[in-house]
């Protein structure tokens, strides 16, 4: 009986494999946290890049005061080139405010004849970011969008 008790005490005081067991629990968690941090920083960087491109588009709109569809297309092409976005992901639309109305309209005919009409350009950019964890069936793609409204007249 004493011999069995001695063996039990010897096994319980042996800590040679404890580090391997602890590492087996901790390493996957650290890897997931590292991957998540990298992906989040990539998402934030993409959003920041799109905000910078929106600022560039605002500066272009203010400096050129576009009046025709060709002017809008040129500005869209510049923004698309600087962000790498597809043609459908960048839009510039002219809108109007009738008098003191809260909402914008896309048709100047909606305004009354006595209303002061203000002209705006609405810049919209959107992108889809696919984090690496979506390849493993976890989560979904992230939509990144930036909208800016600029008064030009």
C-alpha positions in Angstrom: 0.0 0.0 0.0 2.8 2.4 0.9 4.4 1.6 -2.5 1.2 2.7 -4.4 1.1 5.8 -2.3 4.7 6.6 -3.1 4.1 6.1 -6.9 1.0 8.4 -6.7 3.0 11.1 -5.0 5.8 10.8 -7.5 3.4 11.2 -10.5 1.6 14.2 -9.0 4.9 16.0 -8.3 6.2 15.4 -11.9 5.7 18.6 -13.9 7.8 17.8 -17.0 4.8 17.8 -19.4 2.8 20.7 -17.9 4.3 23.3 -20.2 3.3 21.3 -23.3 -0.3 21.1 -22.1 -0.5 24.8 -21.2 1.0 25.7 -24.6 -1.6 23.5 -26.4 -4.3 25.6 -24.8 -2.7 29.1 -25.2 -1.1 29.0 -28.7 -4.3 28.6 -30.7 -5.9 31.5 -28.8 -2.8 33.7 -29.4 -2.8 32.8 -33.1 -6.5 33.7 -33.5 -6.0 37.0 -31.6 -3.0 37.9 -33.8 -4.9 37.1 -37.0 -7.9 39.1 -35.8 -5.7 42.1 -35.0 -4.1 41.9 -38.5 -7.5 41.7 -40.2 -9.0 44.6 -38.2 -6.0 46.8 -39.0 -6.4 46.0 -42.7 -10.1 46.9 -42.5 -9.3 50.2 -40.7 -6.5 51.0 -43.3 -9.0 50.4 -46.2 -11.6 52.6 -44.6 -9.0 55.3 -44.0 -7.8 55.0 -47.7 -11.4 55.5 -48.8 -11.9 58.5 -46.6 -8.7 60.1 -48.0 -10.0 59.4 -51.6 -13.4 61.0 -50.6 -11.5 64.1 -49.4 -9.6 64.2 -52.7 -12.9 63.9 -54.6 -14.4 66.8 -52.5 -11.4 68.9 -53.4 -11.8 68.1 -57.1 -15.5 68.9 -57.0 -14.9 72.2 -55.3 -12.1 73.2 -57.6 -13.8 72.2 -60.9 -17.5 72.8 -60.0 -18.7 70.1 -62.4 -21.6 71.0 -64.7 -21.8 68.1 -67.1 -21.8 64.3 -67.0 -18.3 64.3 -68.5 -16.9 66.3 -65.6 -18.5 63.8 -63.2 -17.0 60.9 -65.1 -13.5 62.4 -65.0 -13.7 62.9 -61.2 -15.1 59.3 -60.8 -12.2 58.0 -62.9 -9.6 59.8 -60.7 -11.2 58.4 -57.5 -11.4 54.9 -59.0 -7.7 55.1 -60.0 -6.6 56.2 -56.5 -8.6 53.6 -54.6 -8.6 50.7 -57.0 -12.4 50.5 -56.9 -14.6 49.3 -59.7 -16.7 51.8 -61.8 -19.9 50.7 -60.1 -18.4 51.4 -56.6 -17.9 55.1 -57.1 -20.8 57.4 -57.9 -21.2 61.2 -58.1 -24.7 62.5 -58.3 -26.0 66.0 -58.5 -28.8 66.8 -56.1 -30.8 69.9 -55.2 -32.2 71.5 -52.1 -35.4 73.5 -52.5 -35.4 76.5 -50.2 -35.0 75.4 -46.6 -36.1 71.8 -47.2 -34.3 69.2 -45.1 -34.1 66.6 -47.9 -32.3 66.7 -51.2 -34.0 65.9 -54.4 -32.4 64.6 -57.7 -34.8 66.6 -59.9 -34.7 70.4 -60.0 -38.3 70.4 -61.2 -39.5 69.3 -57.7 -38.6 72.8 -56.5 -41.1 75.7 -56.6 -40.5 78.7 -58.8 -39.9 81.0 -55.9 -37.5 78.6 -54.0 -33.9 79.3 -53.8 -32.2 76.2 -55.3 -28.9 75.0 -53.9 -26.8 72.5 -55.8 -25.0 69.6 -54.2 -22.8 66.8 -55.4 -23.2 63.5 -53.5 -20.0 61.3 -53.6 -20.6 57.7 -52.7 -17.9 55.0 -52.5 -18.4 51.4 -51.4 -16.1 48.4 -51.1 -16.4 44.8 -49.8 -13.6 43.5 -47.6 -13.3 39.7 -47.2 -11.4 38.8 -44.0 -9.5 35.6 -44.0 -11.7 34.0 -41.4 -14.6 33.9 -44.0 -12.6 31.2 -45.8 -13.2 29.0 -42.8 -16.9 29.7 -42.7 -16.7 32.2 -39.8 -18.4 35.5 -40.2 -19.1 37.3 -43.4 -17.7 40.0 -45.8 -17.5 43.5 -44.4 -19.0 46.4 -46.4 -17.0 49.6 -46.2 -18.8 52.7 -47.4 -17.9 56.5 -47.5 -20.4 59.2 -48.4 -19.7 62.9 -48.8 -22.0 65.7 -49.8 -20.6 68.9 -51.2 -22.5 72.2 -51.9 -21.3 73.7 -55.2 -24.0 76.3 -55.8 
